[in-house]
Amino acid sequence: MTATLMLQGTGSDVGKSLLVAGLARAYSNRGIKVRPFKPQNMSNNAAVTIEGGEIGRAQALQARAARTPLLNDMNPVLLKPQSDIGAQVIVQGKMCGTAVARDYQKMKPELLSKVLESFHRIGEDADLVLFEGAGSPA
């Protein structure tokens, strides 16, 4: 099993993404093969991966800081808001559909297998996975 360090914060927009990027660069500078991972992210700002999929821009920055290619598995669930209550659901880089909050909650159990699949693939080619939590663990 690959070493994993999870970073969590007290809420959204508290600096978790930037902290992961800084740690990714620091570990990379020490010759450690590091990969960022954020299971679920909500953002209208996406970056294109080498596979042609989409991940959050924060994970793209983290990958660049780690000096590694952008991969769909770095952000397996990306929610792109379309309204106050609905979003596009991007799974492993590909649009899977749209959902309002209530419907998305029903999707979560089936998305878990995709998230775990992505996590295991990311870890196969890394010495360290920097795992960024979403929002607040509380």
N, CA, C and O of each residue as an XYZ file, in Angstrom:
552
protein
N       0.838     -1.187      0.000
C       0.000      0.000      0.000
C       0.880      1.246      0.000
O       1.862      1.325      0.739
N       0.527      2.192     -0.816
C       1.269      3.445     -0.935
C       1.005      4.340      0.280
O      -0.117      4.396      0.783
N       2.020      5.022      0.735
C       1.854      5.979      1.833
C       0.896      7.074      1.398
O       0.957      7.552      0.265
N       0.013      7.468      2.304
C      -0.991      8.487      2.008
C      -1.049      9.482      3.153
O      -1.041      9.104      4.324
N      -1.109     10.750      2.802
C      -1.260     11.818      3.782
C      -2.527     12.577      3.431
O      -2.634     13.139      2.341
N      -3.493     12.597      4.352
C      -4.745     13.326      4.110
C      -4.678     14.698      4.763
O      -4.287     14.837      5.922
N      -5.072     15.712      3.990
C      -5.151     17.068      4.515
C      -6.605     17.493      4.537
O      -7.307     17.422      3.528
N      -7.048     17.941      5.719
C      -8.418     18.403      5.875
C      -8.385     19.810      6.446
O      -7.372     20.255      6.986
N      -9.498     20.495      6.318
C      -9.596     21.848      6.851
C     -10.919     22.059      7.542
O     -11.747     21.151      7.611
N     -11.117     23.250      8.050
C     -12.335     23.562      8.789
C     -13.501     23.916      7.874
O     -14.617     24.114      8.355
N     -13.271     24.000      6.575
C     -14.336     24.325      5.633
C     -13.785     24.420      4.231
O     -12.644     24.040      3.967
N     -14.607     24.931      3.337
C     -14.160     25.178      1.973
C     -13.395     26.492      1.930
O     -13.633     27.384      2.745
N     -12.480     26.608      0.981
C     -11.740     27.845      0.762
C     -10.897     28.266      1.971
O     -10.831     29.448      2.311
N     -10.252     27.279      2.618
C      -9.390     27.580      3.759
C      -7.916     27.296      3.472
O      -7.077     27.403      4.367
N      -7.595     26.930      2.210
C      -6.203     26.764      1.826
C      -5.716     25.337      1.659
O      -4.520     25.114      1.472
N      -6.614     24.370      1.724
C      -6.204     22.963      1.584
C      -5.523     22.712      0.240
O      -4.479     22.063      0.186
N      -6.100     23.217     -0.830
C      -5.560     22.965     -2.175
C      -4.157     23.534     -2.326
O      -3.272     22.881     -2.880
N      -3.958     24.735     -1.838
C      -2.640     25.371     -1.939
C      -1.620     24.647     -1.058
O      -0.457     24.510     -1.439
N      -2.046     24.191      0.099
C      -1.154     23.440      0.980
C      -0.725     22.127      0.317
O       0.445     21.753      0.390
N      -1.662     21.428     -0.329
C      -1.320     20.197     -1.040
C      -0.333     20.502     -2.161
O       0.631     19.761     -2.357
N      -0.566     21.592     -2.900
C       0.356     21.952     -3.988
C       1.759     22.229     -3.435
O       2.749     21.784     -4.014
N       1.846     22.952     -2.334
C       3.150     23.241     -1.738
C       3.867     21.988     -1.263
O       5.070     21.826     -1.470
N       3.113     21.106     -0.625
C       3.710     19.842     -0.172
C       4.117     18.976     -1.360
O       5.150     18.308     -1.320
N       3.304     18.985     -2.419
C       3.637     18.205     -3.621
C       4.975     18.659     -4.189
O       5.807     17.830     -4.558
N       5.185     19.969     -4.261
C       6.455     20.477     -4.792
C       7.605     20.132     -3.850
O       8.676     19.726     -4.298
N       7.386     20.292     -2.554
C       8.450     19.998     -1.585
C       8.854     18.529     -1.642
O      10.044     18.216     -1.643
N       7.886     17.637     -1.690
C       8.204     16.201     -1.783
C       8.859     15.871     -3.119
O       9.801     15.080     -3.177
N       8.363     16.474     -4.183
C       8.941     16.246     -5.508
C      10.397     16.707     -5.542
O      11.252     16.038     -6.121
N      10.674     17.851     -4.919
C      12.051     18.354     -4.851
C      12.981     17.386     -4.121
O      14.194     17.411     -4.331
N      12.421     16.543     -3.274
C      13.216     15.566     -2.519
C      13.293     14.206     -3.229
O      13.803     13.230     -2.678
N      12.775     14.167     -4.464
C      12.853     12.939     -5.248
C      11.757     11.930     -4.950
O      11.845     10.774     -5.365
N      10.730     12.359     -4.235
C       9.608     11.471     -3.919
C       8.574     11.587     -5.036
O       8.225     12.690     -5.457
N       8.094     10.454     -5.506
C       7.078     10.409     -6.559
C       5.714     10.600     -5.895
O       5.134      9.657     -5.357
N       5.220     11.822     -5.944
C       3.997     12.191     -5.236
C       2.860     12.427     -6.234
O       3.085     12.926     -7.337
N       1.634     12.062     -5.833
C       0.446     12.268     -6.663
C      -0.648     12.899     -5.807
O      -0.884     12.465     -4.680
N      -1.320     13.929     -6.342
C      -2.460     14.517     -5.628
C      -3.726     13.695     -5.866
O      -3.861     13.027     -6.891
N      -4.644     13.752     -4.914
C      -5.918     13.042     -5.045
C      -6.982     13.790     -4.261
O      -6.819     14.049     -3.069
N      -8.066     14.135     -4.929
C      -9.238     14.705     -4.260
C     -10.457     13.974     -4.798
O     -10.826     14.152     -5.959
N     -11.089     13.148     -3.961
C     -12.173     12.295     -4.439
C     -13.334     13.057     -5.064
O     -13.877     12.643     -6.088
N     -13.710     14.172     -4.447
C     -14.838     14.960     -4.952
C     -14.499     16.431     -4.848
O     -14.002     16.899     -3.824
N     -14.774     17.151     -5.916
C     -14.524     18.577     -5.932
C     -15.682     19.262     -6.622
O     -16.246     18.724     -7.575
N     -16.044     20.448     -6.152
C     -17.064     21.247     -6.825
C     -16.388     22.494     -7.354
O     -15.865     23.305     -6.590
N     -16.403     22.641     -8.681
C     -15.745     23.780     -9.305
C     -16.214     23.934    -10.746
O     -16.402     22.948    -11.458
N     -16.397     25.161    -11.159
C     -16.687     25.434    -12.573
C     -15.400     25.462    -13.384
O     -15.434     25.413    -14.613
N     -14.280     25.539    -12.704
C     -12.993     25.649    -13.381
C     -12.354     24.279    -13.509
O     -11.951     23.675    -12.515
N     -12.264     23.789    -14.748
C     -11.701     22.465    -14.993
C     -10.472     22.575    -15.878
O     -10.289     23.548    -16.609
N      -9.640     21.556    -15.791
C      -8.457     21.444    -16.638
C      -8.565     20.133    -17.410
O      -9.196     19.180    -16.952
N      -7.945     20.098    -18.579
C      -7.988     18.900    -19.420
C      -6.797     18.002    -19.081
O      -5.659     18.462    -18.987
N      -7.084     16.720    -18.903
C      -6.050     15.743    -18.564
C      -5.395     15.192    -19.832
O      -5.852     15.458    -20.943
N      -4.325     14.424    -19.652
C      -3.672     13.812    -20.806
C      -4.580     12.779    -21.466
O      -4.362     12.402    -22.617
N      -5.612     12.317    -20.729
C      -6.574     11.362    -21.292
C      -7.728     12.059    -21.996
O      -8.599     11.404    -22.569
N      -7.736     13.399    -21.954
C      -8.818     14.158    -22.587
C     -10.015     14.384    -21.686
O     -11.044     14.878    -22.146
N      -9.906     14.035    -20.412
C     -10.987     14.240    -19.460
C     -10.828     15.551    -18.708
O      -9.966     16.369    -19.032
N     -11.672     15.739    -17.698
C     -11.648     16.971    -16.904
C     -11.382     16.658    -15.438
O     -11.903     15.688    -14.888
N     -10.562     17.497    -14.818
C     -10.377     17.490    -13.364
C     -10.415     18.945    -12.910
O     -10.303     19.864    -13.722
N     -10.573     19.140    -11.616
C     -10.586     20.489    -11.069
C      -9.247     21.186    -11.281
O      -8.198     20.541    -11.276
N      -9.285     22.496    -11.467
C      -8.049     23.263    -11.682
C      -7.101     23.158    -10.493
O      -5.883     23.191    -10.662
N      -7.654     23.033     -9.299
C      -6.785     22.910     -8.121
C      -5.956     21.632     -8.209
O      -4.771     21.635     -7.874
N      -6.581     20.529     -8.662
C      -5.832     19.286     -8.793
C      -4.824     19.374     -9.938
O      -3.767     18.746     -9.885
N      -5.147     20.145    -10.966
C      -4.189     20.361    -12.056
C      -2.962     21.118    -11.536
O      -1.831     20.772    -11.876
N      -3.182     22.137    -10.722
C      -2.069     22.881    -10.121
C      -1.229     21.952     -9.250
O       0.000     22.000     -9.295
N      -1.887     21.107     -8.459
C      -1.176     20.179     -7.589
C      -0.344     19.194     -8.404
O       0.787     18.881     -8.031
N      -0.895     18.706     -9.510
C      -0.150     17.780    -10.368
C       1.073     18.466    -10.954
O       2.155     17.881    -11.006
N       0.904     19.703    -11.393
C       2.052     20.442    -11.937
C       3.113     20.657    -10.861
O       4.312     20.546    -11.120
N       2.651     20.967     -9.652
C       3.599     21.145     -8.539
C       4.350     19.846     -8.257
O       5.520     19.870     -7.874
N       3.675     18.711     -8.448
C       4.296     17.402     -8.214
C       5.112     16.933     -9.417
O       5.737     15.873     -9.386
N       5.091     17.745    -10.475
C       5.811     17.403    -11.717
C       5.331     16.068    -12.303
O       6.127     15.208    -12.678
N       4.020     15.931    -12.367
C       3.416     14.708    -12.897
C       2.286     15.069    -13.859
O       1.662     16.118    -13.701
N       2.013     14.232    -14.841
C       0.928     14.513    -15.783
C      -0.434     14.581    -15.087
O      -0.654     13.925    -14.069
N      -1.333     15.373    -15.641
C      -2.696     15.471    -15.128
C      -3.455     14.211    -15.529
O      -3.487     13.847    -16.704
N      -4.065     13.548    -14.551
C      -4.786     12.295    -14.787
C      -6.222     12.386    -14.278
O      -6.490     13.019    -13.257
N      -7.136     11.751    -14.998
C      -8.547     11.726    -14.582
C      -8.705     11.241    -13.151
O      -9.548     11.747    -12.411
N      -7.903     10.266    -12.759
C      -8.037      9.654    -11.435
C      -7.660     10.584    -10.290
O      -7.951     10.270     -9.136
N      -7.032     11.705    -10.566
C      -6.649     12.631     -9.494
C      -7.863     13.319     -8.880
O      -7.800     13.794     -7.746
N      -8.961     13.373     -9.617
C     -10.203     14.000     -9.156
C     -11.370     13.222     -9.771
O     -11.998     13.694    -10.720
N     -11.662     12.021     -9.228
C     -12.636     11.144     -9.876
C     -14.067     11.670     -9.940
O     -14.819     11.279    -10.833
N     -14.459     12.538     -9.026
C     -15.805     13.120     -9.087
C     -15.666     14.641     -9.064
O     -15.250     15.232     -8.067
N     -16.024     15.251    -10.183
C     -16.007     16.707    -10.305
C     -17.439     17.171    -10.523
O     -18.107     16.730    -11.458
N     -17.904     18.054     -9.665
C     -19.241     18.624     -9.790
C     -19.106     20.041    -10.324
O     -18.442     20.884     -9.719
N     -19.744     20.298    -11.465
C     -19.698     21.623    -12.070
C     -21.081     22.254    -11.939
O     -22.004     21.888    -12.665
N     -21.225     23.214    -11.002
C     -22.539     23.805    -10.738
C     -23.169     24.407    -11.996
O     -22.507     25.067    -12.797
N     -24.474     24.154    -12.138
C     -25.243     24.732    -13.238
C     -26.339     25.651    -12.712
O     -26.821     26.523    -13.435
N     -26.728     25.462    -11.468
C     -27.766     26.275    -10.847
C     -27.536     26.252     -9.344
O     -26.547     25.688     -8.875
N     -28.435     26.856     -8.594
C     -28.300     26.857     -7.136
C     -28.422     25.455     -6.546
O     -27.918     25.194     -5.454
N     -29.091     24.552     -7.266
C     -29.323     23.218     -6.702
C     -28.867     22.073     -7.607
O     -29.027     20.908     -7.241
N     -28.308     22.374     -8.768
C     -27.929     21.307     -9.686
C     -26.520     21.468    -10.237
O     -25.951     22.560    -10.222
N     -25.965     20.353    -10.726
C     -24.594     20.378    -11.248
C     -24.406     19.281    -12.299
O     -25.108     18.269    -12.305
N     -23.437     19.515    -13.185
C     -22.957     18.443    -14.056
C     -22.123     17.516    -13.179
O     -21.406     17.968    -12.286
N     -22.222     16.235    -13.439
C     -21.448     15.262    -12.684
C     -20.429     14.640    -13.641
O     -20.790     13.937    -14.585
N     -19.146     14.913    -13.375
C     -18.043     14.384    -14.173
C     -17.424     13.240    -13.362
O     -16.984     13.447    -12.231
N     -17.391     12.045    -13.935
C     -16.848     10.879    -13.234
C     -15.655     10.350    -14.016
O     -15.765      9.998    -15.191
N     -14.522     10.303    -13.343
C     -13.258      9.864    -13.941
C     -13.028     10.553    -15.284
O     -12.656      9.927    -16.277
N     -13.267     11.875    -15.276
C     -12.967     12.715    -16.426
C     -14.072     12.888    -17.442
O     -13.987     13.766    -18.300
N     -15.120     12.062    -17.366
C     -16.170     12.103    -18.384
C     -17.507     12.517    -17.791
O     -17.856     12.139    -16.673
N     -18.258     13.315    -18.578
C     -19.583     13.749    -18.143
C     -20.484     12.527    -17.997
O     -20.633     11.728    -18.922
N     -21.073     12.402    -16.828
C     -21.941     11.256    -16.547
C     -23.405     11.685    -16.536
O     -24.296     10.838    -16.606
N     -23.665     12.994    -16.448
C     -25.031     13.507    -16.428
C     -25.127     14.739    -15.556
O     -24.118     15.342    -15.188
N     -26.335     15.099    -15.234
C     -26.574     16.217    -14.330
C     -27.431     15.707    -13.176
O     -28.136     14.706    -13.304
N     -27.362     16.397    -12.069
C     -28.138     15.979    -10.899
C     -28.422     17.166     -9.999
O     -27.590     18.061     -9.842
N     -29.599     17.160     -9.415
C     -29.890     18.110     -8.346
C     -29.374     17.472     -7.062
O     -29.097     16.273     -7.024
N     -29.247     18.268     -6.026
C     -28.624     17.806     -4.783
C     -29.251     16.507     -4.273
O     -28.527     15.592     -3.882
N     -30.570     16.410     -4.270
C     -31.244     15.213     -3.750
C     -30.851     13.978     -4.560
O     -30.567     12.927     -3.986
N     -30.831     14.098     -5.886
C     -30.466     12.962     -6.742
C     -28.993     12.596     -6.590
O     -28.630     11.421     -6.660
N     -28.146     13.603     -6.384
C     -26.723     13.319     -6.222
C     -26.481     12.479     -4.969
O     -25.638     11.581     -4.978
N     -27.199     12.758     -3.916
C     -27.051     11.968     -2.684
C     -27.342     10.498     -2.949
O     -26.709      9.624     -2.357
N     -28.288     10.219     -3.826
C     -28.621      8.829     -4.182
C     -27.522      8.189     -5.034
O     -27.363      6.968     -5.028
N     -26.766      9.011     -5.763
C     -25.694      8.503     -6.627
C     -24.435      8.129     -5.843
O     -23.638      7.313     -6.305
N     -24.256      8.716     -4.674
C     -23.002      8.558     -3.930
C     -22.562      7.110     -3.706
O     -21.380      6.813     -3.882
N     -23.454      6.204     -3.329
C     -22.982      4.818     -3.124
C     -22.362      4.201     -4.382
O     -21.365      3.484     -4.286
N     -22.932      4.466     -5.544
C     -22.348      3.897     -6.764
C     -21.081      4.627     -7.187
O     -20.225      4.040     -7.849
N     -20.946      5.893     -6.817
C     -19.728      6.638     -7.138
C     -18.553      6.197     -6.270
O     -17.399      6.336     -6.674
N     -18.835      5.672     -5.091
C     -17.767      5.256     -4.184
C     -16.835      4.237     -4.841
O     -15.620      4.304     -4.657
N     -17.387      3.307     -5.593
C     -16.528      2.302     -6.240
C     -15.590      2.954     -7.256
O     -14.443      2.531     -7.399
N     -16.067      3.973     -7.956
C     -15.218      4.696     -8.917
C     -14.112      5.459     -8.197
O     -12.971      5.487     -8.657
N     -14.450      6.073     -7.071
C     -13.467      6.817     -6.281
C     -12.373      5.868     -5.779
O     -11.187      6.182     -5.883
N     -12.760      4.727     -5.242
C     -11.782      3.759     -4.734
C     -10.919      3.205     -5.862
O      -9.716      3.009     -5.691
N     -11.528      2.956     -7.000
C     -10.786      2.489     -8.181
C      -9.719      3.512     -8.571
O      -8.570      3.151     -8.823
N     -10.103      4.787     -8.620
C      -9.163      5.855     -8.967
C      -8.054      5.971     -7.932
O      -6.885      6.134     -8.283
N      -8.419      5.886     -6.657
C      -7.432      5.990     -5.588
C      -6.375      4.887     -5.714
O      -5.180      5.147     -5.575
N      -6.814      3.681     -5.972
C      -5.867      2.570     -6.098
C      -4.960      2.740     -7.313
O      -3.771      2.430     -7.246
N      -5.513      3.229     -8.423
C      -4.676      3.441     -9.612
C      -3.644      4.544     -9.377
O      -2.494      4.419     -9.798
N      -4.055      5.621     -8.707
C      -3.124      6.718     -8.407
C      -1.977      6.191     -7.544
O      -0.817      6.539     -7.763
N      -2.307      5.362     -6.576
C      -1.298      4.842     -5.663
C      -0.331      3.852     -6.280
O       0.772      3.665     -5.768
N      -0.730      3.206     -7.386
C       0.137      2.211     -8.027
C       1.448      2.805     -8.526
O       2.472      2.123     -8.566
N       1.412      4.072     -8.905
C       2.587      4.705     -9.510
C       3.098      5.862     -8.654
O       3.547      6.879     -9.184
N       3.031      5.707     -7.336
C       3.438      6.810     -6.459
C       4.128      6.278     -5.213
O       3.861      5.163     -4.765
N       5.017      7.093     -4.664
C       5.593      6.819     -3.355
C       4.688      7.381     -2.260
O       4.626      6.855     -1.149
N       3.982      8.477     -2.608
C       3.133      9.182     -1.650
C       1.930      9.774     -2.372
O       2.075     10.400     -3.422
N       0.746      9.576     -1.809
C      -0.471     10.212     -2.313
C      -0.880     11.286     -1.313
O      -1.042     11.011     -0.124
N      -1.044     12.514     -1.804
C      -1.538     13.609     -0.986
C      -3.045     13.706     -1.221
O      -3.490     14.107     -2.296
N      -3.810     13.344     -0.225
C      -5.264     13.199     -0.295
C      -5.880     14.461      0.286
O      -5.709     14.747      1.471
N      -6.595     15.217     -0.537
C      -7.235     16.446     -0.072
C      -8.698     16.195      0.230
O      -9.450     15.732     -0.627
N      -9.093     16.502      1.445
C     -10.508     16.383      1.823
C     -11.323     17.497      1.192
O     -10.783     18.521      0.773
N     -12.625     17.284      1.131
C     -13.542     18.284      0.558
C     -14.312     18.956      1.690
O     -14.866     18.276      2.554
N     -14.348     20.281      1.687
C     -15.080     21.001      2.717
C     -14.497     20.738      4.076
O     -13.285     20.816      4.279
N     -15.380     20.421      5.017
C     -14.955     20.194      6.399
C     -15.312     18.777      6.834
O     -16.404     18.303      6.519
N     -14.413     18.079      7.557
C     -14.760     16.757      8.055
C     -15.829     16.805      9.144
O     -16.463     15.792      9.441
N     -16.027     17.988      9.741
C     -17.037     18.112     10.796
C     -18.409     18.208     10.184
O     -19.400     18.318     10.906
